[in-house]
Amino acid sequence: MSTVSLSSFIKSSSYWSKLTGIRWPLVLSLIVFWATTLWLQSEYKSDDSNLWLVMNLFIQFLQILIIGLFSISLLTAITTWIYFITLIRSKRINLQVKFGDGQKAEAGWVPLSVMMVGPILRPLLGTVQARLIFSKTRISERIILDSNIPKPRNWWRQGIRGTGQTLLYDRGIYDVEKVLVSFCDMFGLVSLPYSIAFSQQLYTLPQPLTDKKVKAQPHSTEEQKHRIEIPKRVEGEYVNYKEFETGDNIQRIVWKIYAKSGDLVVRVPEIKDPYASHLYLYVSFYHGFNLKEGAFENELLNVYKDLVRNLFEAVQKNGYDVRIPKDQEVPKLAGLGDKKIELFQITAANWQNKITPTEYVKADKAAFVCLSSLTPASEIEVLAKKLPAAIPLVIIKLSDAIASPFQMSIKNIFFRPEPKPSDKLRQPWFLSSLRKSLQGNEKEIENLLRNRDNCWLTDTLALEHE
């Protein structure tokens, strides 16, 4: 599909544009200098013109000055760059990176710090910058290593460091593969890169939305069937008493009550209920379209994960233990256990087309079912017939996940909204065939849901069960 190639091109071009070594000031300077020279020659060049002789001499002086400054700038950048490569290969540089809390962060602007310990030199009036290169053609913002790490009892520093923020917009797992260190000259003409292998992981949680509560109850056949690790006390000591009867343990008689009232009462033996009702929230990431890992697909996944997190936390407010069965393998991260990982499970999920919702959802266990509008209408129709009418069915509408380029409010006229990475996708998405296919599928879904109660096609989770 053409939309897939367009989506992939937008994502890859954004990535590779950040890795170019030649900066735009160099290209712009050369173009301006060349155009100015041509214009002066066309206007003033004449063999017998004294003005041209002076002008030509001035141009030659300017050429020598600019070339000299550029040469000094580039030479210092190249020298420090080569020296840095020598230090790396001789293993005299210790690289340290920290972002988020070391394991997770909310999707968006995440604190990032980079530190390099070793005898690193900066270019003359230039800078040393660092970027993190992630898997799946993702790259962080630039961090300028502009701070020195002082060496105790010594005037010479022991390294350099920099702190800042990077935009980790996609909700998911970020695998750091390399750290790209760039040496920039004083005029910003070039950015000489060198990549250092580095391994670290961090996952970014979907963003929380408006605070909601969605009513849901466990399926009746699921109640009192699943043991929990810490039994909840139902009644017992300090909770309940009863009159003394034949056969009761006399050691449980409450003598203080007997002294006051003359009644023989005993403490009820503590009872713990080892069972709890669990609410199964089925969330499917199935798609019936020809998707790839492009910019459109990533943004639709981000929006879907945000709404799923909102639904998960809203259902949790009913007081039940909410579980989300997996429809795909979830990667394991160091330091993350296997318990209470539903939020991480949402974060790590991707679009998949192997397990259909009909295969995934168990009607005898489900208490709530959530799908995306990337699910074909025919598949939703089969599932809707399979599910009991009492089980809520929510389909997240994704055709409007990326706003229209023509969408504007009166508020935006006076207050400029904060820019988002998805803003650059507005016009391509409006013209994409994937959006048109989604709209057609959503229209079919809307028609078939009219025959079923307790179901919604929504993009805001504005459900009646609130």
Summary of the structure (lengths in Angstrom):
residues: 466
radius of gyration: 32.5
end to end distance: 39.9
largest distance: 132.7
contacts: 1336
relative contact order: 0.11
helix: 36%
strand: 27%
